Amino acid sequence: IQFDQYQGHNVEKIRLTNDHSVSVGVLTMGAILNEFLVPTTNGAKNLILSFDHTAKYFDNLFYVGMSIGRTAGRIKNGDMLLNGKSVHLPSSEGDNNHQGGPHGFYSYMWNYRLHKDSDAVSVTLFRKIQSTEDGYPGNIDVEITFKLSNDNEVSITYSGKSDQDTFFNPTCHAYFNLSETPSILNHQLLINSTQYLEVDDQKIPTGTLLDTTNTAFDFSRPRLLQDSIDQLQFTSEKGLDDIFKLNQPGKIAQLQDLDSKDQIEIYSERNGLVVYTANAMDDSLHLNDGKGAPYRGVALEAQTLPDTHNHDGFGDVSLPANTEKSYTITYKYSRK
């Protein structure tokens, strides 16, 4: 489907639909997840925040629905160790590298191919990103496959293969709102985590892990987001913008709207989850379903813990030359 034009490019929306009338829409610009539609009694509702024009995705700092890479999160001063040597990555937030830098995955037009089998439909967006384009070591072939199954699972698989040793820690920056109201305060969140990362005033991890028990960050049992956000009103953030260290791979989180009973389960093999409750969103955003406001949605970004190479035990985001690595994030929809 022709979506619109952006900077002289024709932007297409690829829509995948399963046998239960669940569908997803993906834009060729930025590999943006534009729709996650589920049927309702009076039509359908979009479980994620979205815009009706490509330009609107890029006139704010919220990365709504965007594909993030080569690396997610913040890297202090853009400096990472690779094979014992310091590599400097381009800065995009002060001196720090944020969400892949100024020329991350979200900034490109992507080619695509479609695939269908007996129980799923998928689209693979693909592109070679040159080192001269994004400032990372090596030229990398990237594929991002969005797959929708008849089990109402949306999986996103990121694959990368580079001609030099490089870094690879991609994610999806979709904001979920499972309700039919402009707020996620009546959503319950469960995270398979008992620790979150201490960060400095630039939101860079210090390397210290903090215990979530009996704090605003304790989602070890399903907890109302309103409760956590109320506890955080004394902070400058006034909500969640935090990095959780996951206990184990598999089902890492569950989000449920208590009104509609719509629910998303998230699966990942990596060790981190960033949770952001859109605290800074304001009415300058003209979303498809109304103006922006704090707590309009919640971003749940599965990834390897950010700033990894600067902290022991955070994991490994290196991608050896001529070796393909793939990471999958799965969102399973149900109505309880």
C-alpha positions as CSV (number, residue, x, y, z in Angstrom):
1,I,0.0,0.0,0.0
2,Q,1.3,3.5,-0.8
3,F,1.6,5.2,2.6
4,D,3.0,8.6,1.6
5,Q,6.1,10.4,0.4
6,Y,9.1,11.4,2.5
7,Q,12.1,13.3,1.4
8,G,11.5,12.3,-2.2
9,H,10.9,8.6,-1.4
10,N,7.7,6.7,-1.9
11,V,7.0,5.1,1.5
12,E,5.0,1.8,1.3
13,K,3.1,0.2,4.1
14,I,3.2,-3.6,4.1
15,R,0.2,-5.1,5.9
16,L,0.2,-8.7,7.1
17,T,-3.1,-10.3,8.2
18,N,-3.7,-13.6,9.8
19,D,-6.8,-15.9,9.9
20,H,-8.2,-14.2,13.0
21,S,-8.2,-10.6,11.5
22,V,-5.2,-9.6,13.5
23,S,-2.9,-7.5,11.3
24,V,0.4,-5.6,11.5
25,G,1.6,-2.7,9.3
26,V,5.2,-2.0,8.6
27,L,6.6,1.0,6.8
28,T,9.5,0.8,4.4
29,M,10.9,4.0,5.8
30,G,12.7,3.3,9.1
31,A,11.3,-0.3,9.2
32,I,8.7,1.3,11.4
33,L,6.0,-0.8,13.0
34,N,2.9,1.4,12.2
35,E,0.0,-0.9,13.2
36,F,-0.8,-3.9,15.4
37,L,-4.5,-4.1,14.8
38,V,-6.8,-6.5,16.7
39,P,-10.6,-6.9,16.1
40,T,-13.1,-5.3,18.4
41,T,-16.9,-5.4,18.6
42,N,-17.0,-2.1,16.5
43,G,-14.1,-2.7,14.2
44,A,-10.4,-2.8,15.1
45,K,-8.0,-1.1,17.5
46,N,-4.3,-0.4,17.1
47,L,-2.4,-1.7,20.1
48,I,0.6,0.7,19.4
49,L,0.9,4.4,19.0
50,S,1.3,5.6,15.4
51,F,1.2,8.5,13.1
52,D,-0.6,9.0,9.7
53,H,2.4,10.6,8.0
54,T,6.0,9.5,7.8
55,A,7.3,13.1,8.6
56,K,5.5,13.0,11.9
57,Y,7.6,10.1,13.0
58,F,10.7,12.2,12.6
59,D,9.7,15.5,14.0
60,N,10.0,14.4,17.6
61,L,12.6,12.5,19.8
62,F,10.4,9.5,20.8
63,Y,11.4,6.9,18.1
64,V,7.7,5.9,17.9
65,G,7.5,2.4,16.4
66,M,11.0,2.6,14.9
67,S,13.6,-0.1,14.3
68,I,16.7,0.7,16.5
69,G,20.2,-0.4,15.6
70,R,23.0,-1.1,15.2
71,T,22.9,-0.6,19.0
72,A,20.0,0.2,21.3
73,G,20.3,2.4,24.4
74,R,23.0,4.9,25.4
75,I,26.7,4.4,25.1
76,K,28.8,6.7,27.2
77,N,30.7,9.2,25.1
78,G,30.1,6.8,22.1
79,D,33.2,4.8,23.3
80,M,33.1,1.0,23.1
81,L,35.9,-1.6,23.4
82,L,36.2,-3.9,20.4
83,N,39.0,-6.6,20.5
84,G,40.7,-4.6,23.3
85,K,40.8,-1.4,21.3
86,S,38.5,1.7,21.8
87,V,36.1,2.4,19.0
88,H,34.3,5.8,18.9
89,L,30.7,5.8,17.6
90,P,28.9,8.9,16.5
91,S,27.1,10.9,19.1
92,S,23.4,11.6,18.9
93,E,22.5,12.8,22.4
94,G,25.1,15.2,23.8
95,D,28.4,13.3,23.7
96,N,26.7,9.9,23.9
97,N,25.6,7.5,21.2
98,H,21.9,6.9,21.6
99,Q,19.7,4.4,19.7
100,G,22.3,3.7,17.0
101,G,23.5,7.3,16.5
102,P,22.2,9.9,14.1
103,H,22.1,7.4,11.2
104,G,20.5,4.4,12.9
105,F,18.2,1.8,11.3
106,Y,15.3,4.1,11.6
107,S,16.9,6.6,9.2
108,Y,16.9,4.5,6.1
109,M,14.6,3.3,3.3
110,W,14.5,-0.5,3.2
111,N,13.9,-3.0,0.5
112,Y,11.5,-5.9,1.2
113,R,10.3,-9.3,0.2
114,L,7.2,-11.2,1.3
115,H,6.7,-14.8,2.4
116,K,3.7,-16.8,3.3
117,D,3.3,-20.4,4.6
118,S,0.4,-22.4,6.1
119,D,0.2,-20.7,9.5
120,A,2.1,-17.4,9.1
121,V,2.8,-14.4,6.9
122,S,6.0,-12.3,7.0
123,V,7.9,-9.5,5.4
124,T,11.7,-9.2,5.5
125,L,13.1,-5.7,5.2
126,F,16.7,-5.7,4.1
127,R,19.6,-3.3,3.4
128,K,23.3,-3.0,3.4
129,I,24.5,-0.2,5.7
130,Q,27.9,1.1,4.9
131,S,30.3,2.1,7.7
132,T,30.5,5.5,6.0
133,E,26.7,5.9,6.5
134,D,26.3,5.2,10.2
135,G,29.9,5.5,11.6
136,Y,30.1,1.9,13.0
137,P,32.9,-0.4,12.1
138,G,32.3,-2.6,9.0
139,N,29.7,-2.7,6.3
140,I,26.7,-4.7,7.6
141,D,24.0,-6.6,5.8
142,V,20.8,-6.3,7.9
143,E,17.5,-8.1,7.6
144,I,14.5,-7.4,9.8
145,T,11.7,-9.9,9.5
146,F,8.2,-9.1,10.9
147,K,6.2,-12.3,11.1
148,L,2.5,-12.7,12.1
149,S,1.3,-16.2,13.0
150,N,-2.2,-17.6,13.3
151,D,-1.4,-17.9,17.1
152,N,-1.6,-14.1,17.1
153,E,2.2,-13.9,17.6
154,V,4.1,-11.0,16.1
155,S,7.8,-11.8,16.0
156,I,10.6,-9.5,14.8
157,T,13.9,-11.1,13.9
158,Y,17.0,-8.9,13.4
159,S,19.9,-10.5,11.5
160,G,23.2,-8.9,10.8
161,K,26.4,-9.9,9.0
162,S,29.4,-7.5,8.7
163,D,32.6,-7.6,6.8
164,Q,34.5,-6.4,9.9
165,D,34.1,-7.0,13.6
166,T,31.3,-4.6,14.8
167,F,28.4,-4.2,17.3
168,F,24.8,-5.5,17.0
169,N,22.1,-4.9,19.6
170,P,18.9,-4.0,17.8
171,T,15.4,-3.5,19.2
172,C,11.9,-2.3,18.4
173,H,10.7,1.0,19.9
174,A,7.0,0.4,19.7
175,Y,4.8,2.1,22.4
176,F,1.9,-0.1,23.5
177,N,-1.5,1.1,24.6
178,L,-3.9,-1.8,24.8
179,S,-6.9,0.3,25.9
180,E,-9.3,2.5,24.1
181,T,-8.3,5.5,26.2
182,P,-5.3,7.9,25.9
183,S,-3.6,6.4,29.0
184,I,-1.7,3.2,30.1
185,L,-2.3,3.9,33.8
186,N,-4.8,1.1,34.1
187,H,-2.4,-1.4,32.6
188,Q,-0.8,-4.1,34.7
189,L,2.9,-4.9,34.0
190,L,4.8,-8.1,34.9
191,I,8.6,-8.2,34.3
192,N,10.8,-11.3,34.9
193,S,13.3,-9.2,36.8
194,T,14.4,-8.4,40.4
195,Q,17.1,-5.9,39.5
196,Y,17.4,-2.6,37.5
197,L,20.3,-0.5,36.5
198,E,21.5,2.6,38.3
199,V,22.0,5.4,35.8
200,D,23.7,8.8,36.0
201,D,22.2,12.2,35.2
202,Q,22.6,11.4,31.5
203,K,20.8,8.1,31.9
204,I,24.0,6.2,31.3
205,P,24.4,3.0,33.4
206,T,26.9,3.3,36.2
207,G,27.4,-0.5,36.4
208,T,25.6,-0.9,39.7
209,L,22.6,-3.2,39.9
210,L,19.8,-2.2,42.2
211,D,17.2,-4.5,43.9
212,T,13.6,-3.9,42.8
213,T,12.0,-5.4,45.9
214,N,9.5,-3.1,47.6
215,T,10.3,-0.2,45.2
216,A,8.5,1.6,42.4
217,F,10.4,-0.7,40.1
218,D,9.1,-4.0,41.5
219,F,7.1,-5.8,38.7
220,S,8.0,-9.3,39.8
221,R,4.2,-9.8,40.2
222,P,1.6,-8.0,37.9
223,R,1.4,-4.4,39.1
224,L,-0.6,-1.4,38.0
225,L,1.5,1.1,36.2
226,Q,-0.5,3.9,38.0
227,D,0.9,2.6,41.3
228,S,4.5,2.7,40.1
229,I,4.1,6.1,38.4
230,D,2.5,7.6,41.5
231,Q,5.5,6.6,43.6
232,L,7.8,8.3,41.0
233,Q,6.1,11.7,41.0
234,F,8.8,13.1,43.2
235,T,11.5,12.3,40.6
236,S,12.4,14.5,37.7
237,E,11.3,11.8,35.3
238,K,7.8,11.4,37.0
239,G,7.5,7.9,35.5
240,L,9.5,4.9,34.3
241,D,12.5,5.3,32.0
242,D,14.5,2.4,33.3
243,I,16.6,-0.6,32.3
244,F,15.7,-4.0,33.9
245,K,18.1,-6.9,34.1
246,L,16.1,-10.0,33.2
247,N,16.3,-13.1,35.3
248,Q,16.3,-15.6,32.4
249,P,15.4,-15.8,28.7
250,G,11.9,-16.8,27.5
251,K,8.8,-14.9,28.6
252,I,10.3,-11.6,29.9
253,A,7.2,-9.5,30.4
254,Q,3.5,-9.3,30.2
255,L,1.3,-6.2,29.8
256,Q,-2.5,-6.3,30.3
257,D,-5.2,-3.6,30.1
258,L,-7.6,-4.2,32.9
259,D,-10.5,-2.6,31.1
260,S,-10.4,-4.5,27.8
261,K,-8.5,-7.6,29.1
262,D,-6.2,-7.3,26.1
263,Q,-2.8,-8.7,26.8
264,I,0.7,-8.9,25.3
265,E,3.3,-11.3,26.4
266,I,6.9,-10.5,25.3
267,Y,9.5,-13.2,24.7
268,S,13.3,-12.6,24.2
269,E,16.6,-14.4,24.6
270,R,18.5,-11.3,25.7
271,N,19.1,-10.0,29.2
272,G,17.6,-6.5,29.2
273,L,14.3,-4.6,29.0
274,V,14.0,-0.9,28.8
275,V,10.6,0.4,30.1
276,Y,9.6,4.0,29.2
277,T,6.1,5.3,30.1
278,A,6.2,8.3,27.7
279,N,6.6,10.7,30.6
280,A,7.8,13.5,28.3
281,M,5.2,13.2,25.6
282,D,3.1,16.4,25.1
283,D,0.4,17.8,22.9
284,S,2.8,18.8,20.1
285,L,2.5,15.1,19.0
286,H,-0.4,14.5,16.7
287,L,-0.9,10.8,16.9
288,N,-3.5,8.8,14.9
289,D,-5.8,8.6,17.9
290,G,-5.3,12.1,19.3
291,K,-2.7,14.4,20.8
292,G,0.3,13.2,22.8
293,A,0.4,13.4,26.6
294,P,2.4,11.8,29.4
295,Y,1.6,8.0,29.8
296,R,0.0,7.7,26.4
297,G,1.9,4.5,25.8
298,V,4.6,2.3,27.2
299,A,7.7,1.3,25.3
300,L,9.0,-2.2,26.2
301,E,12.4,-2.5,24.4
302,A,14.0,-6.0,24.7
303,Q,17.8,-5.9,24.2
304,T,21.1,-6.7,25.6
305,L,21.9,-4.3,28.5
306,P,23.2,-1.1,27.0
307,D,26.7,0.4,27.3
308,T,27.6,-3.3,27.6
309,H,31.3,-3.2,26.9
310,N,31.9,-0.7,29.7
311,H,30.5,-3.0,32.4
312,D,31.4,-6.5,33.3
313,G,28.5,-8.9,33.3
314,F,26.2,-6.9,31.1
315,G,26.6,-9.2,28.1
316,D,28.2,-9.2,24.7
317,V,26.9,-7.1,21.7
318,S,29.9,-7.8,19.5
319,L,29.4,-9.2,16.0
320,P,32.4,-11.0,14.6
321,A,33.3,-10.4,11.0
322,N,31.6,-12.6,8.4
323,T,29.4,-14.2,11.1
324,E,25.6,-13.8,11.1
325,K,23.8,-13.2,14.3
326,S,20.0,-13.1,14.8
327,Y,17.9,-11.9,17.7
328,T,14.1,-12.3,17.9
329,I,11.5,-10.4,20.0
330,T,8.0,-11.9,20.1
331,Y,4.8,-10.2,21.1
332,K,1.9,-12.7,21.7
333,Y,-1.5,-11.1,21.8
334,S,-4.5,-12.5,23.7
335,R,-7.7,-11.4,25.3
336,K,-8.2,-12.9,28.8
